[in-house]
Amino acid sequence: QPLPHPWWPDRPIAALGRCEGGPDLAALIDANDRLRRLIESGSPRSLLAPARAALAERLAEYLDALLTPRQLDPMAGVAFSGRAVLAPGPELGLDQLGLPEEIAWTLLGPRLRRELPAEQIERRSERATAELDARLAESWVLLDRAPSVLPTSVLAFRPVRVAERVIRLHPLLCPLENADFDGDQAVVLLPVTQAGQREAGERLSVAAHLQRDGSLLRWLTPQHEALWGLARLSLHEAGRRQIAERLGRAVQGPDGYLTRDALQAALEALRDERGLEPALAAARALWQLGVEQARLSGASLSPFPAAALAPARNADPDVALERADEALAGVDLDDPQLGPQALAVRCGARGSLAQLRGLVGPWGWVTGTDGKRVFLAGSLAAGLAPAEMLHLAAHDRRALGEVVLQSTRAAFGLRETGRSSGFGVLARARRAERPGLTFASAAARGEIDPLTDPDTRLLVGLRP
């Protein structure tokens, strides 16, 4: 029997069409069948009334579920997306992303339903798996690690299926995403249209970013342990030959060992002479060589690193700092006690002279708990007195607060809210608890949305 429309009681609704991918109709069908059986069996009004009320309730629930506020909120979860923790993927190419099985099947599996029986997809048969891998190889997915404030925060990759429940990213690409592997989460998104796929590869791939801004190559220069391993290799002729083989040219730093600046200049020269792809291939090969050499070196931090550098606590502060710096400047890079750390600072792989001095010499001047400058004569190796540790904590807390303030200033205004302030149909629907009612009411009145609000234009894929 026709029922009053839940939103317009003066309008009857007699039938519903199925909505592909919409909410489940089972509860509504069951309620409808129950009312039909009661009518056909000539049941009394006392039984028909609650059955009709139950059907009306299921109908209202179904219509409300067709469109929810979450589906209109770009700050909420996005359809065709998945989230996982980032993990290293050194075996991947710079245009590849390791995608967990569960995410790969969820995102790309629906495309297989047009060609394969559902049973094969559900049990992930050998044929279905092969078809999935083929779809992955020809698709682009987007990786985003929030906060998305860098020009390279969103990168496009060719997905590769992996067994683990992590998203694998080549470590060389971490600076582009401002990411590391200490529990960072990232979201992966699948552009579902042909135009979206094409735009992802043409504008958001690593190569596309580098072609648009060549200076980004500096972020793909090996660093940290990879750069340290290369710098250590460059101390000897045999190691310099290994570097030259992968780079296609000899390279050396100004002080007799490889530095980050020298390596970056060499990669940029290779790009200018032979193109972007050879430069990226060389960067990846050098990263692999550097990491392997760092592992094989066995280098570590001595439990008693250069204790002789620590001056007496009653020494003149400026004299103590100068003598510690002089001692660090003369450290032999082959010295097992402090050589690895000195090389890391000098080649640009990690740390600074001030941090190294704080490890083995006097920590130096900090802003203490009372806001005044305080000299810390202790070091991490020799130990800090309780009062020194308290001053250092206050100093670091202020520095961390300043970093937060600078980050807030840089990001403020990029996206202050996910709710539109406009008055068009879409803007009103995004603020509504029942957006379907907003759209249906506008349609009933014949209202047309001019889409002049920047947020709503972005939501539907138009330029703001």
C-alpha positions in Angstrom: 0.0 0.0 0.0 1.3 3.5 -0.7 2.6 5.4 2.3 2.9 9.1 3.1 6.4 10.2 2.1 8.5 10.6 5.3 9.5 14.1 4.4 6.2 15.3 2.7 3.2 13.6 4.4 0.9 15.0 1.7 2.7 13.1 -1.0 2.3 9.3 -1.3 5.2 7.0 -2.2 4.3 3.7 -3.8 7.5 2.2 -5.0 11.3 2.4 -4.6 14.1 1.7 -7.1 17.3 -0.1 -6.1 20.3 2.1 -5.6 23.5 0.4 -6.7 26.0 0.6 -3.7 23.3 2.1 -1.5 22.0 1.0 1.9 20.7 -2.5 2.4 17.0 -3.0 1.5 16.5 -6.2 3.4 14.8 -4.6 6.4 12.5 -2.6 4.2 11.6 -5.6 2.1 10.9 -7.7 5.1 8.6 -5.1 6.6 6.8 -4.7 3.2 6.3 -8.5 2.8 4.9 -8.7 6.4 2.3 -6.0 5.7 1.4 -7.6 2.3 0.8 -11.0 4.0 -1.4 -9.4 6.6 -3.4 -7.6 4.0 -3.8 -10.7 1.8 -4.9 -12.8 4.8 -7.6 -10.3 5.9 -6.0 -9.5 9.2 -7.8 -7.1 11.6 -6.9 -3.4 11.8 -5.2 -4.0 15.2 -2.5 -6.0 13.4 -2.3 -3.9 10.2 -1.7 -0.6 12.0 1.6 -1.6 13.7 2.8 -3.4 10.6 2.1 -0.3 8.5 3.9 1.9 11.1 6.9 -0.5 11.0 7.1 -0.2 7.2 6.9 3.6 7.4 9.8 3.5 9.9 11.9 1.3 7.7 11.2 3.5 4.7 12.3 6.6 6.6 15.5 4.9 7.8 16.3 3.8 4.2 15.8 7.3 2.8 18.0 8.9 5.5 20.7 6.3 4.9 20.9 7.1 1.2 23.0 10.2 2.0 24.6 10.9 5.3 26.5 14.0 6.6 29.7 12.0 6.6 29.5 11.5 2.8 29.5 15.3 2.3 32.3 16.1 4.7 35.8 16.1 3.1 37.3 16.0 6.6 35.7 12.6 7.2 36.6 9.3 5.7 36.8 9.2 1.9 35.3 6.5 -0.2 37.8 4.3 -2.1 40.5 4.9 0.5 42.4 2.9 3.1 44.7 3.8 6.0 47.7 2.0 7.5 51.1 2.5 9.1 54.0 3.4 6.9 56.9 0.9 6.7 60.1 0.8 4.7 60.0 -0.7 1.2 63.6 -0.6 -0.1 62.9 -3.2 -2.7 60.3 -0.9 -4.4 60.9 1.5 -7.2 60.5 5.2 -6.7 57.2 5.1 -8.6 55.8 2.1 -6.6 53.8 1.8 -3.3 53.4 -1.4 -1.3 49.6 -1.9 -0.8 48.3 -4.3 1.8 46.3 -7.2 0.5 43.1 -6.1 2.3 43.3 -2.6 0.9 44.2 -3.8 -2.6 41.2 -6.2 -2.8 38.8 -3.6 -1.3 39.8 -0.8 -3.6 40.4 -2.7 -6.9 38.2 -5.8 -6.3 34.9 -4.2 -7.4 36.4 -3.6 -10.9 36.8 -7.4 -11.3 33.1 -8.1 -10.7 32.3 -7.2 -14.3 34.6 -9.9 -15.6 34.8 -12.7 -13.0 32.3 -14.6 -10.9 31.8 -13.2 -7.5 32.7 -16.6 -6.0 36.3 -16.4 -7.4 36.7 -12.9 -6.1 35.5 -13.8 -2.6 37.9 -16.8 -2.3 40.6 -14.8 -4.1 41.3 -17.5 -6.6 44.5 -17.7 -8.6 42.8 -16.2 -11.7 41.2 -13.4 -9.6 44.6 -12.6 -8.0 46.3 -12.4 -11.4 43.6 -10.1 -12.6 43.9 -8.0 -9.5 47.7 -7.6 -10.0 47.0 -6.6 -13.6 44.6 -3.9 -12.4 47.2 -2.7 -9.9 49.9 -2.4 -12.4 47.8 -0.2 -14.7 46.4 2.0 -11.9 47.5 5.0 -9.9 46.8 5.5 -6.2 47.5 8.6 -4.1 49.4 8.6 -0.9 48.8 11.3 1.7 50.4 11.7 5.1 48.8 14.4 7.1 49.3 17.3 7.7 49.2 17.9 4.0 51.0 21.2 4.0 53.9 20.4 1.6 53.7 20.7 -2.2 54.6 17.0 -2.3 52.2 15.8 0.5 50.2 14.0 -2.1 52.1 11.6 -4.4 50.8 9.2 -7.0 52.2 5.6 -7.2 51.7 2.4 -9.0 50.5 0.0 -6.3 52.1 -3.4 -5.6 50.4 -6.0 -3.5 52.1 -6.9 -0.2 51.2 -9.5 2.3 51.7 -7.3 5.5 49.1 -4.9 6.8 51.3 -1.9 6.3 51.9 0.6 3.4 55.4 0.2 2.1 57.2 3.3 0.9 60.8 3.6 -0.4 62.8 5.4 2.4 64.3 7.7 -0.2 60.9 9.3 -0.6 60.2 10.1 3.1 61.3 13.8 2.9 58.8 14.4 0.1 56.0 13.2 2.4 57.5 14.5 5.6 57.3 10.9 6.8 59.4 8.4 8.7 58.8 4.9 10.1 58.1 5.6 13.8 54.3 4.8 13.5 53.3 7.4 11.0 50.0 6.6 9.4 49.1 7.5 5.9 46.0 7.3 3.7 45.9 5.8 0.2 43.2 6.9 -2.2 42.1 5.5 -5.5 41.0 7.9 -8.3 38.0 6.1 -9.8 37.5 8.0 -13.1 39.7 7.8 -16.2 40.3 11.5 -15.9 41.4 11.2 -12.3 43.7 8.4 -13.1 45.3 10.3 -16.0 45.7 13.5 -13.8 47.3 11.5 -11.0 50.0 10.2 -13.2 50.6 13.4 -15.1 50.6 15.8 -12.1 51.1 13.9 -8.9 53.7 11.2 -9.6 57.2 11.6 -8.2 58.5 12.3 -11.8 55.7 14.9 -12.4 56.6 16.8 -9.2 60.3 16.8 -10.1 59.6 17.9 -13.7 57.5 20.8 -12.4 60.1 21.8 -9.7 63.6 20.5 -10.3 64.8 21.8 -6.9 62.9 18.9 -5.3 65.8 16.6 -6.3 67.6 17.8 -3.2 65.0 15.9 -1.1 65.9 12.7 -3.0 69.6 12.9 -2.2 70.5 10.0 0.1 70.8 11.1 3.7 71.1 9.7 7.3 72.6 6.2 7.4 72.8 6.0 3.5 74.8 9.2 3.2 77.0 8.2 6.2 77.8 4.9 4.4 78.7 6.7 1.2 80.8 9.2 3.1 82.7 6.4 4.8 83.2 4.7 1.4 84.6 7.9 -0.1 87.4 7.9 2.4 89.2 5.2 0.4 89.9 4.8 -3.3 88.0 1.5 -3.7 84.9 3.1 -2.2 85.1 6.1 -4.4 85.1 3.8 -7.5 82.0 2.1 -6.2 80.2 5.4 -5.9 81.4 6.5 -9.4 80.1 3.3 -10.9 76.6 4.0 -9.7 76.7 7.8 -10.4 78.5 7.6 -13.7 81.1 10.1 -12.7 83.7 10.7 -10.0 82.5 12.9 -7.1 84.3 14.1 -4.0 83.6 16.6 -1.2 85.8 19.6 -0.4 87.4 18.0 2.6 88.3 14.6 1.1 85.0 12.8 1.7 81.6 12.9 0.2 79.1 15.4 1.6 75.4 15.9 1.0 76.0 19.1 -0.9 78.5 17.4 -3.2 76.3 14.5 -3.8 73.3 16.7 -4.5 75.3 18.7 -7.0 76.4 15.5 -8.8 72.8 14.2 -9.1 71.7 17.6 -10.5 74.5 17.6 -13.0 73.5 14.0 -14.0 69.8 15.1 -14.4 70.8 18.1 -16.6 73.0 16.0 -18.8 71.1 12.7 -19.2 67.6 13.4 -17.8 65.5 12.8 -14.8 65.2 9.0 -14.9 68.9 8.3 -14.8 69.3 10.7 -11.9 66.5 9.0 -10.0 68.0 5.5 -10.8 71.4 6.7 -9.5 69.9 8.1 -6.3 68.2 4.8 -5.6 71.3 2.8 -6.3 73.5 5.1 -4.2 71.0 4.9 -1.3 71.1 1.1 -1.4 74.9 1.1 -1.5 75.2 3.6 1.4 72.7 1.6 3.6 74.5 -1.6 3.0 77.9 -0.1 3.8 76.6 1.4 7.0 75.3 -2.0 8.0 78.5 -3.8 7.2 80.7 -1.2 9.0 79.4 -2.2 12.4 79.9 1.4 13.5 78.2 2.4 16.7 78.5 4.7 19.7 81.2 3.9 22.2 79.8 3.5 25.8 82.6 5.9 26.9 82.9 8.4 24.0 85.9 10.6 24.3 85.5 11.2 28.0 88.7 13.3 28.0 86.8 16.1 26.1 84.6 16.8 29.2 86.2 19.8 31.0 86.1 20.5 34.7 82.8 21.8 35.9 84.4 24.9 37.4 86.1 25.9 34.1 85.3 29.2 32.4 82.2 28.5 30.2 83.5 30.2 27.0 87.0 28.6 27.4 85.4 25.2 28.0 83.2 25.5 24.8 86.2 26.6 22.7 88.4 23.7 23.9 85.6 21.2 23.3 85.1 22.5 19.8 88.8 22.4 19.0 89.0 18.8 20.2 86.0 17.8 18.1 87.4 19.5 15.0 90.5 17.3 15.4 88.7 13.9 15.8 90.1 11.2 13.5 87.3 9.9 11.4 88.6 6.4 11.7 88.6 6.7 15.5 86.1 3.9 16.7 85.2 6.0 19.8 83.9 9.2 18.2 84.8 8.9 14.5 81.3 7.6 13.3 79.6 10.5 15.0 82.1 13.1 13.7 81.7 11.8 10.2 77.9 12.0 10.4 78.1 15.7 11.4 80.7 16.6 8.9 79.2 15.0 5.8 75.7 16.3 6.7 74.1 12.9 7.3 72.9 13.7 10.8 73.3 16.1 13.7 75.3 19.3 14.3 78.5 20.3 16.0 76.4 21.6 18.9 74.6 18.3 19.4 77.9 16.4 19.2 79.4 18.7 21.8 76.5 18.1 24.1 77.2 14.4 23.8 80.8 14.5 24.9 81.6 18.0 26.1 79.8 20.8 28.0 76.2 21.1 26.8 76.5 24.9 26.6 74.2 27.8 27.2 70.4 27.3 27.5 67.4 29.4 28.6 66.7 28.0 32.1 63.6 27.7 34.2 63.6 31.4 35.1 64.0 32.6 31.6 67.7 33.5 32.0 70.7 32.1 30.3 72.3 29.2 32.2 75.5 27.3 31.3 75.3 23.5 31.5 78.8 22.1 32.2 77.7 18.5 32.0 77.2 16.3 28.9 75.1 13.3 28.0 78.2 11.0 28.3 79.3 12.3 31.6 75.8 13.0 32.9 73.8 16.1 33.7 73.1 17.2 37.3 69.4 17.2 38.3 69.3 21.0 38.2 70.9 21.0 34.7 68.4 18.5 33.5 65.5 20.7 34.8 67.0 23.8 33.0 67.4 21.7 29.8 63.8 20.5 30.0 62.5 24.1 30.2 64.7 25.1 27.3 63.5 22.3 25.1 59.9 22.9 26.0 60.1 26.5 24.8 61.8 25.4 21.6 59.1 22.8 21.0 56.4 25.4 21.6 58.0 27.7 19.1 58.0 24.9 16.5 54.3 24.4 17.1 53.6 28.1 16.7 55.5 28.3 13.5 53.8 25.3 12.1 50.4 26.7 13.0 51.2 30.1 11.4 52.3 28.3 8.2 49.2 26.1 8.0 46.6 28.6 9.3 44.1 29.6 6.8 44.8 26.7 4.4 41.6 24.9 5.6 40.1 26.4 8.6 37.0 24.3 8.5 35.4 21.5 6.6 32.0 23.1 6.7 30.9 25.4 4.0 29.5 28.8 4.9 27.6 29.3 1.7 23.8 29.2 1.2 23.5 27.0 -2.0 21.8 23.6 -1.9 25.1 21.7 -1.5 26.4 24.1 1.2 23.2 23.7 3.2 23.2 19.9 2.8 26.8 19.7 4.1 25.6 21.5 7.3 22.4 19.4 7.7 21.9 16.4 9.8 19.7 14.8 7.1 21.3 16.0 3.8 18.9 13.9 1.8 16.0 16.0 3.0 17.8 19.2 1.9 18.4 17.8 -1.6 14.8 16.4 -1.9 13.3 19.7 -0.8 15.4 21.7 -3.3 14.4 19.3 -6.1 10.7 19.6 -5.2 11.0 23.4 -5.5 13.0 23.2 -8.7 15.9 25.0 -7.0 19.2 25.1 -8.9 22.5 25.4 -7.1 24.8 28.0 -8.8 27.9 26.4 -7.0 29.5 29.7 -6.2 30.9 28.7 -2.8 34.6 27.7 -3.1 34.3 24.7 -0.7 31.3 23.2 -2.6 33.0 23.7 -5.9 36.0 21.8 -4.7 33.8 19.1 -3.4 32.2 18.4 -6.8 35.6 18.7 -8.6 35.4 22.3 -9.9 38.0 25.0 -9.6 37.2 27.3 -6.6 
